[in-house]
Amino acid sequence: MKKIRRVLAFLVAAAMIVASVSCKKEVTAEDLMVNVEEGDASEIYLDDTFCDKYCAAAFAMLSHEYSADGPNVVISPLSVYYNLALLANGATGETKSQLEKMLDKYYPTDSMNTYMHSFMENLHDTDTAKFYFDSAIWANSDKNVDVSDEFLAAAKTFYKASAYKESFGETAVNNINNWASNKTNMYSERILKDMPSDAPLYLANYALLDADWESPISPENVLDGKFKAFGSEEQDVQMMSSYESTFIGQEEEVRGFIKNYAGGNYAFLAIIPMNENKSAIANYIDFLSKDKYYQDLIKKRKEYRVVDASIPKFSCEYTGGLKSMLEDMELGNIFNSQYAGLDQIGSSDEKLYVGDISVSTGLTVTEKGTRKGTGANVGNTGVGTNVIPISLNRPFIFAVVDTKRYLPIIVGAVNSVKD
């Protein structure tokens, strides 16, 4: 069976997830959630207003980080949204207003808690497609950080978050790594190398999707090919071919397809502009960052339109701070030691603020598997001459989405298969 694994992690200071296998580790930090009662969290429908804002913000993040002359980029907008929404529960004044405007200006924090809870509850697993996602608040006992009961209750009720308190240093690093390793069923051995001892607070988050293709690719359909990277010679690559049954885009301007993972709850979405100009990828990402454009693309998808798809084997890893990006998106107060209004998180010897937000995301696409097949059965479609060829043999845009509303869990762009 075609195997694809994407590993992504988000930390308000620094993060990295590496797939591995280990025994269950002990977390020795004080558990702040032991006596916190979980409240009731209702589920609501993710309406167009929320989805439009979320999707536009997802591609705005990608637009900020992507450059045609740069490396591959892969970001989890869900992790960013999830952690900013959690922080909003501890924000006040202008800082709270900035967070709510970034997340969705139409909804206050209480509503956003319900939306994010509902988003996560809609991500259902199957035996062959599992999504691991969790958050933890780490408070520095050396800074006398006391996290408020109200903040802990919101974190537990809507975000299923953990919370710990201890002195920051080598032991705390080990405990964070042990926490992530345990929560990811031993996939993650080490997500953090070190941490500043004077930081008052860490907010850690990981996400991991491990899924097989629903329509597997047979070994005979993995062939040698070429990838035309910008500004360099063609790169050798193995191209994986299959027939897919959902086309997105406009045939003369941009072409894309959707390929489901096993169980049908998650899917891989790929888009490639027909214009091979170096600026085409950046221009289309910017187009998708406008309100409603991505959602409109999804709503106009053509199901049962056969696509002859070719996907390169590739890997992406991206690590970087999000401070500059979020400041450009008018979210600057949380990073300002003078103006940050995060007092509702708790008390501390010093004013609470965020030094930076770092994100580390990884994605690998290979042909490993145990079943054989060729995807959609073109012989039974009766539309052989109407098959649309789409080869991702030059820079392209991709996303991992849920299939209920096609909301992107991961967004990215590939400039090189050797990145």
Residue pairs with C-beta under 8 A, 6 or more apart in sequence:
1 128
1 212
1 213
1 216
1 262
1 369
1 370
1 371
2 212
2 213
2 216
2 217
2 240
2 367
2 368
2 369
3 212
3 213
3 366
3 368
3 369
4 211
4 212
4 213
4 261
4 268
4 364
4 365
4 366
5 19
5 208
5 209
5 210
5 211
5 364
6 208
6 209
6 361
6 362
6 363
6 364
6 400
6 410
7 17
7 18
7 19
7 187
7 188
7 208
7 361
7 362
7 363
8 17
8 74
8 76
8 79
8 206
8 207
8 208
8 359
8 360
8 361
8 362
8 363
8 410
9 15
9 16
9 17
9 79
9 180
9 188
9 191
9 205
9 206
9 207
9 359
9 360
9 361
10 76
10 79
10 80
10 82
10 83
10 204
10 205
10 206
10 207
10 357
10 358
10 359
10 360
11 191
11 192
11 202
11 203
11 204
11 205
11 358
11 359
11 360
12 83
12 87
12 201
12 202
12 203
12 204
12 354
12 357
12 358
13 195
13 196
13 199
13 202
13 355
13 356
13 358
14 192
14 193
14 195
14 358
14 360
15 191
15 192
15 204
15 205
15 206
15 358
15 359
15 360
16 190
16 191
16 192
16 193
16 319
16 360
17 180
17 184
17 187
17 188
17 191
17 206
17 208
17 360
17 362
18 188
18 189
18 190
18 191
19 187
19 188
20 186
20 187
20 188
20 189
21 186
21 187
22 181
22 186
22 189
23 186
24 181
24 182
24 186
25 177
25 178
25 181
25 182
26 178
27 164
27 175
27 178
27 179
27 182
28 166
28 171
28 175
29 138
29 164
29 165
29 166
29 172
29 175
30 141
30 164
30 165
30 166
31 162
31 163
31 164
32 137
32 139
32 147
32 152
32 163
32 164
32 165
33 152
33 156
33 161
33 162
33 163
36 149
36 152
36 153
36 156
36 163
37 153
38 153
38 156
38 157
39 153
39 156
39 157
40 157
41 113
41 114
41 117
41 157
41 158
42 114
43 114
43 117
43 118
43 121
44 114
44 115
44 118
45 118
46 115
46 118
46 119
46 122
46 404
46 405
46 407
48 295
49 104
49 106
49 107
50 104
50 107
50 115
51 295
51 405
51 407
52 291
52 292
52 295
53 103
53 104
53 105
53 106
53 291
54 77
54 81
54 104
54 407
55 288
55 294
55 295
55 407
55 408
56 288
56 289
56 290
56 291
56 292
56 293
56 294
57 77
57 81
57 102
57 103
57 289
57 329
58 75
58 77
58 294
58 399
58 408
58 411
59 285
59 286
59 288
59 289
59 294
59 408
59 411
60 289
60 329
61 75
61 77
61 80
61 322
61 325
61 411
62 73
62 75
62 285
62 289
62 397
62 411
62 412
62 413
63 282
63 285
63 286
63 289
64 324
64 325
64 328
64 329
65 73
65 75
65 318
65 320
65 325
66 73
66 281
66 282
66 285
66 413
67 282
68 230
68 278
68 279
68 281
68 282
68 395
68 415
69 230
69 231
70 415
71 318
71 415
71 416
71 419
72 314
72 316
72 317
72 318
72 412
72 413
72 414
72 415
72 416
72 419
73 316
73 318
73 412
73 413
74 316
74 317
74 318
74 361
74 362
74 363
74 410
74 411
74 412
75 318
75 359
75 361
75 410
75 411
75 412
76 207
76 359
76 361
76 409
76 410
77 408
77 409
77 410
77 411
78 119
78 133
78 207
78 407
78 408
78 409
78 410
79 205
79 207
79 359
80 322
80 357
80 359
81 103
81 116
82 116
82 120
82 133
82 135
82 159
82 205
83 135
83 203
83 205
83 357
84 99
84 102
84 103
84 331
85 99
85 103
85 109
85 112
85 113
85 116
85 159
86 135
86 154
86 155
86 159
86 161
86 203
87 99
87 203
87 334
87 342
87 345
87 354
88 96
88 99
88 100
88 103
88 109
88 112
89 109
89 113
89 150
89 151
89 154
89 155
89 344
89 345
90 148
90 151
90 342
90 343
90 344
90 345
90 346
90 352
91 99
91 109
91 334
91 341
91 342
91 344
92 341
92 342
92 343
92 344
93 341
94 333
94 339
94 341
95 333
95 334
95 339
95 340
95 341
95 342
96 109
96 341
98 330
98 331
98 332
98 333
98 334
99 109
99 331
99 334
100 107
100 108
100 109
100 112
101 330
102 326
102 329
102 330
102 331
103 112
104 112
104 115
107 115
113 154
113 157
113 158
113 159
114 158
116 158
116 159
117 157
117 158
117 159
119 407
120 133
120 160
122 402
122 404
122 405
123 131
123 133
123 265
123 266
123 402
123 409
124 263
124 265
125 131
125 263
125 265
126 262
126 263
126 265
127 263
128 211
128 212
128 261
128 262
128 263
129 209
129 210
129 211
129 212
129 261
129 262
129 263
129 265
129 266
130 209
130 210
130 211
131 207
131 208
131 209
131 266
131 409
132 183
132 184
132 185
132 187
132 206
132 207
132 208
132 209
132 210
133 205
133 206
133 207
133 208
134 160
134 161
134 162
134 183
134 205
134 206
135 155
135 159
135 160
135 161
135 162
135 203
135 204
135 205
136 161
136 162
136 163
136 164
136 176
136 179
136 203
136 204
136 205
137 147
137 152
137 155
137 161
137 162
137 163
137 164
137 201
137 202
137 203
137 204
138 163
138 164
138 165
138 166
138 168
138 172
138 176
138 201
138 202
138 203
138 204
139 145
139 146
139 147
139 163
139 164
139 165
139 166
139 200
139 201
139 346
140 165
140 166
140 167
140 168
140 197
140 199
140 200
140 201
140 202
141 165
141 166
141 167
142 167
142 168
142 197
143 198
143 200
143 348
143 349
143 350
144 347
144 348
144 349
145 165
145 200
145 201
145 346
145 347
145 348
145 349
145 352
146 346
146 347
146 348
147 163
147 165
147 345
147 346
148 344
148 345
148 346
148 347
150 344
151 344
151 345
151 346
152 163
155 161
155 163
156 163
162 179
164 175
164 179
166 172
166 175
167 197
168 195
168 196
168 197
168 198
168 199
168 202
169 195
169 197
170 194
172 195
173 192
173 193
173 194
173 195
176 191
176 192
176 195
176 202
176 204
177 188
177 189
177 190
177 191
177 192
179 204
180 188
180 191
180 204
180 206
181 187
181 188
181 189
181 190
183 206
184 206
184 208
187 208
187 210
188 206
188 208
191 204
191 206
192 204
195 202
199 355
200 348
200 349
200 350
200 352
201 345
201 348
201 352
207 409
209 266
209 400
209 409
209 410
211 261
211 262
211 263
211 266
212 261
212 262
212 369
213 259
213 260
213 261
213 262
213 369
214 259
214 260
214 261
214 262
214 263
214 264
215 242
215 244
215 259
215 260
215 373
215 374
215 375
215 376
216 369
216 371
216 372
216 373
216 375
217 240
217 241
217 242
217 367
217 369
217 373
217 374
217 375
218 372
218 373
218 374
219 367
219 372
221 240
221 241
221 242
221 374
222 238
222 239
222 240
222 241
222 313
222 367
223 238
223 239
223 241
224 236
224 237
224 238
224 239
225 236
225 237
225 238
225 239
225 310
225 312
225 393
226 234
226 235
226 236
226 237
226 393
227 234
227 235
227 236
227 237
227 312
227 393
227 394
227 416
227 417
228 234
228 235
228 276
228 393
228 394
229 235
229 394
229 395
229 415
229 416
229 417
229 418
230 278
230 395
230 415
231 278
232 416
235 416
235 417
235 418
237 312
237 313
237 314
237 393
237 417
238 312
238 313
238 367
239 310
239 311
239 312
239 313
239 391
239 393
240 310
240 311
240 312
240 313
240 365
240 367
241 308
241 309
241 310
241 311
242 259
242 309
242 311
242 374
242 375
242 376
243 306
243 307
243 308
243 309
243 374
243 375
243 376
243 377
243 378
243 387
244 257
244 258
244 259
244 306
244 307
244 309
244 375
244 376
245 303
245 304
245 305
245 306
245 307
245 376
246 257
246 258
246 301
246 302
246 303
246 304
246 305
246 307
247 255
247 256
247 257
247 301
247 302
247 305
247 307
247 388
248 255
248 256
248 257
248 258
248 269
248 271
248 297
248 298
248 300
248 301
248 302
249 255
249 256
249 271
249 297
251 388
252 274
253 273
253 274
253 275
254 271
254 272
254 273
254 274
254 284
255 271
255 272
255 274
255 388
255 390
256 269
256 270
256 271
256 272
256 390
257 269
257 270
257 307
257 309
257 390
258 267
258 268
258 269
258 301
258 401
258 406
259 267
259 268
259 269
259 270
259 309
259 311
259 375
260 266
260 267
260 268
260 403
261 267
261 268
264 403
265 402
265 403
265 404
266 400
266 401
266 402
266 403
266 409
267 400
267 401
267 402
267 403
267 406
268 365
268 398
268 399
268 400
269 398
269 399
269 400
269 401
269 406
269 408
270 309
270 311
270 390
270 392
270 396
270 397
270 398
271 284
271 396
271 397
271 398
272 390
272 392
272 394
272 395
272 396
272 397
273 280
273 281
273 283
273 284
276 394
281 395
281 396
281 397
281 413
281 415
284 397
285 397
285 413
287 293
288 294
288 297
288 397
294 408
298 406
304 381
305 383
305 386
305 388
306 376
306 378
306 381
306 383
306 386
306 387
306 388
307 387
307 388
307 389
307 390
308 387
308 388
308 389
308 390
309 375
309 390
309 391
309 392
310 389
310 390
310 391
310 392
310 393
311 365
311 392
312 365
312 392
312 393
312 414
312 417
313 365
313 366
313 367
313 417
314 364
314 365
314 414
314 417
314 419
315 362
315 363
315 364
315 365
315 419
316 361
316 362
316 363
316 364
316 412
316 414
316 419
317 360
317 361
317 362
317 363
318 359
318 360
318 361
318 362
318 412
319 358
319 359
319 360
319 361
320 358
320 359
321 356
321 357
321 358
322 356
322 357
322 358
322 359
323 335
323 356
323 357
326 332
326 334
326 335
326 357
327 335
333 339
333 340
333 341
334 340
334 342
334 353
334 354
335 353
335 354
335 355
335 356
336 353
337 351
337 353
338 351
340 351
340 352
340 353
340 354
342 352
342 353
342 354
343 352
345 352
346 352
361 410
361 412
363 400
363 410
363 412
378 384
378 387
392 414
395 413
395 414
395 415
396 413
396 414
397 411
397 412
397 413
398 411
398 412
398 413
398 414
399 408
399 409
399 410
399 411
399 412
400 408
400 409
400 410
401 407
401 408
401 409
402 409
